[in-house]
């Protein structure tokens, strides 16, 4: 009887490759706990590459790169820069989270944090499919600072803005998964985990933005 219960518990706690990607939506804590406990590395590298590509497209839209690049050139640039260098930003961020976590008496090394962040990015990576839909409707206009993303028909606009809303929801979902995963690794409460995820941004990005602001002020 005891062995039977242990077998049932092990099956409940074990996820197949497919289940990692399907059950993370409904049981993120259990899946990310499994990823951490068993050091599940199988898809970490490709997930980080895809997450880097997704982030590169986001930056391209935010910076209005469509004003200076053709659609093909922009896509190639995002694929190459995001695929080759995008993962590096996640590694640096994981290292900083590990470092600042020590101030909060947290556990977890860089590799452990990076692992759960990679799987937490699954929703954000899925948003690439929605971006493809948006590009299919408005093309390069999606990446222009003042792109014309209003002139389509009613159906096109419903699809476009519906996909944009879903993209935001997927991004928020990835952030929630990231908080869950890092809290598991670092053994912190949700509030402390959120604080620790913000600390690297506040400590390193804050001074950079301040310097940029001062340079801009004096330069003007």
QUICOR-V59008 format. One record per residue. N is the residue number from 1. RES is the residue in three letters. PHI is phi in radians with two decimals (NA if undefined). BURIAL is b if it has 16 or more other C-alpha atoms within 10 Angstrom, else e. Layout:
N/RES/PHI/BURIAL
N/RES/PHI/BURIAL
This chain:
1/UNK/NA/e
2/UNK/-1.12/e
3/UNK/-1.12/e
4/UNK/-1.11/e
5/UNK/-1.13/e
6/UNK/-1.11/e
7/UNK/-1.11/e
8/UNK/-1.13/e
9/UNK/-1.12/e
10/UNK/-1.16/e
11/UNK/-1.14/e
12/UNK/-1.16/e
13/UNK/-1.66/e
14/UNK/-1.80/b
15/UNK/-2.12/b
16/UNK/-1.33/e
17/UNK/-0.99/e
18/UNK/-1.16/e
19/UNK/-1.16/e
20/UNK/-0.97/b
21/UNK/-1.53/e
22/UNK/-1.69/e
23/UNK/-1.49/e
24/UNK/-1.13/b
25/UNK/-1.27/e
26/UNK/-1.86/e
27/UNK/-2.35/e
28/UNK/-1.04/b
29/UNK/-1.13/b
30/UNK/-1.13/b
31/UNK/-1.17/b
32/UNK/-1.21/b
33/UNK/-1.12/b
34/UNK/-1.11/b
35/UNK/-1.00/b
36/UNK/-1.26/b
37/UNK/-1.09/e
38/UNK/-1.75/e
39/UNK/0.83/e
40/UNK/-1.28/b
41/UNK/-1.74/e
42/UNK/-0.93/e
43/UNK/-1.94/e
44/UNK/-1.03/e
45/UNK/-1.06/e
46/UNK/-1.10/e
47/UNK/-1.13/b
48/UNK/-1.16/b
49/UNK/-1.12/b
50/UNK/-1.15/b
51/UNK/-1.12/b
52/UNK/-1.11/b
53/UNK/-1.15/b
54/UNK/-1.03/b
55/UNK/-1.16/b
56/UNK/-1.12/b
57/UNK/-1.17/b
58/UNK/-1.08/b
59/UNK/-1.11/e
60/UNK/-1.08/b
61/UNK/-1.23/b
62/UNK/-1.12/e
63/UNK/-1.60/e
64/UNK/1.10/b
65/UNK/-1.17/b
66/UNK/-1.16/b
67/UNK/-1.27/e
68/UNK/-2.10/e
69/UNK/-2.16/e
70/UNK/-1.29/e
71/UNK/-1.06/b
72/UNK/-1.10/e
73/UNK/-1.09/e
74/UNK/-1.15/b
75/UNK/-1.08/b
76/UNK/-1.10/e
77/UNK/-1.06/b
78/UNK/-1.17/b
79/UNK/-1.13/b
80/UNK/-1.30/b
81/UNK/-1.16/b
82/UNK/-1.18/b
83/UNK/-1.22/b
84/UNK/-1.52/e
85/UNK/-2.03/b
86/UNK/-1.04/b
87/UNK/-1.12/b
88/UNK/-1.12/e
89/UNK/-1.14/e
90/UNK/-1.21/b
91/UNK/-1.13/b
92/UNK/-1.08/e
93/UNK/-1.11/b
94/UNK/-1.08/b
95/UNK/-1.13/b
96/UNK/-1.19/b
97/UNK/-1.11/b
98/UNK/-1.11/b
99/UNK/-1.20/b
100/UNK/-1.17/b
101/UNK/-1.08/b
102/UNK/-1.09/e
103/UNK/-1.17/e
104/UNK/-1.83/e
105/UNK/1.04/e
106/UNK/-1.56/b
107/UNK/-1.82/b
108/UNK/1.69/b
109/UNK/-1.61/b
110/UNK/-1.04/b
111/UNK/-1.08/e
112/UNK/-1.16/b
113/UNK/-1.19/b
114/UNK/-1.06/b
115/UNK/-1.08/b
116/UNK/-1.27/b
117/UNK/-1.10/b
118/UNK/-1.01/b
119/UNK/-1.31/b
120/UNK/-1.18/b
121/UNK/-1.41/b
122/UNK/-0.93/b
123/UNK/-1.07/b
124/UNK/-1.11/b
125/UNK/-1.19/b
126/UNK/-1.06/b
127/UNK/-1.11/b
128/UNK/-1.05/b
129/UNK/-1.13/e
130/UNK/-1.21/b
131/UNK/-1.10/b
132/UNK/-1.06/e
133/UNK/-1.11/b
134/UNK/-1.10/b
135/UNK/-1.15/b
136/UNK/-1.09/e
137/UNK/-1.52/b
138/UNK/-2.04/b
139/UNK/1.04/b
140/UNK/-1.12/b
141/UNK/-1.03/b
142/UNK/-1.06/b
143/UNK/-1.83/b
144/UNK/-1.60/b
145/UNK/-1.05/e
146/UNK/-2.16/e
147/UNK/-1.16/b
148/UNK/-1.45/e
149/UNK/-2.05/b
150/UNK/-2.24/e
151/UNK/-1.49/e
152/UNK/-1.22/e
153/UNK/-1.21/e
154/UNK/-1.03/e
155/UNK/-1.09/e
156/UNK/-1.08/b
157/UNK/-1.22/b
158/UNK/-1.09/e
159/UNK/-1.14/e
160/UNK/-1.09/b
161/UNK/-1.29/e
162/UNK/-1.13/e
163/UNK/-1.18/b
164/UNK/-1.14/b
165/UNK/-1.14/e
166/UNK/-1.09/e
167/UNK/-1.11/b
168/UNK/-1.13/e
169/UNK/-1.09/e
170/UNK/-1.14/b
171/UNK/-1.11/b
172/UNK/-1.13/e
173/UNK/-1.06/b
174/UNK/-1.08/b
175/UNK/-1.10/b
176/UNK/-1.11/e
177/UNK/-1.07/b
178/UNK/-1.12/b
179/UNK/-1.08/b
180/UNK/-1.08/b
181/UNK/-1.11/b
182/UNK/-1.18/b
183/UNK/-1.12/b
184/UNK/-1.17/b
185/UNK/-1.15/b
186/UNK/-1.57/b
187/UNK/0.96/e
188/UNK/-2.06/b
189/UNK/-1.22/e
190/UNK/-1.05/e
191/UNK/-1.09/e
192/UNK/-1.19/b
193/UNK/-1.13/b
194/UNK/-1.05/b
195/UNK/-1.03/b
196/UNK/-1.20/b
197/UNK/-1.24/b
198/UNK/-1.52/e
199/UNK/-0.97/b
200/UNK/-1.05/b
201/UNK/-1.20/e
202/UNK/-1.18/e
203/UNK/-1.33/e
204/UNK/-1.78/e
205/UNK/-1.33/e
206/UNK/-0.96/e
207/UNK/-1.05/e
208/UNK/-1.11/e
209/UNK/-1.13/e
210/UNK/-1.12/e
211/UNK/-1.09/e
212/UNK/-1.07/e
213/UNK/-1.13/e
214/UNK/-1.16/e
215/UNK/-1.09/e
216/UNK/-1.12/e
217/UNK/-1.17/e
218/UNK/-1.24/e
219/UNK/-1.19/e
220/UNK/-1.31/e
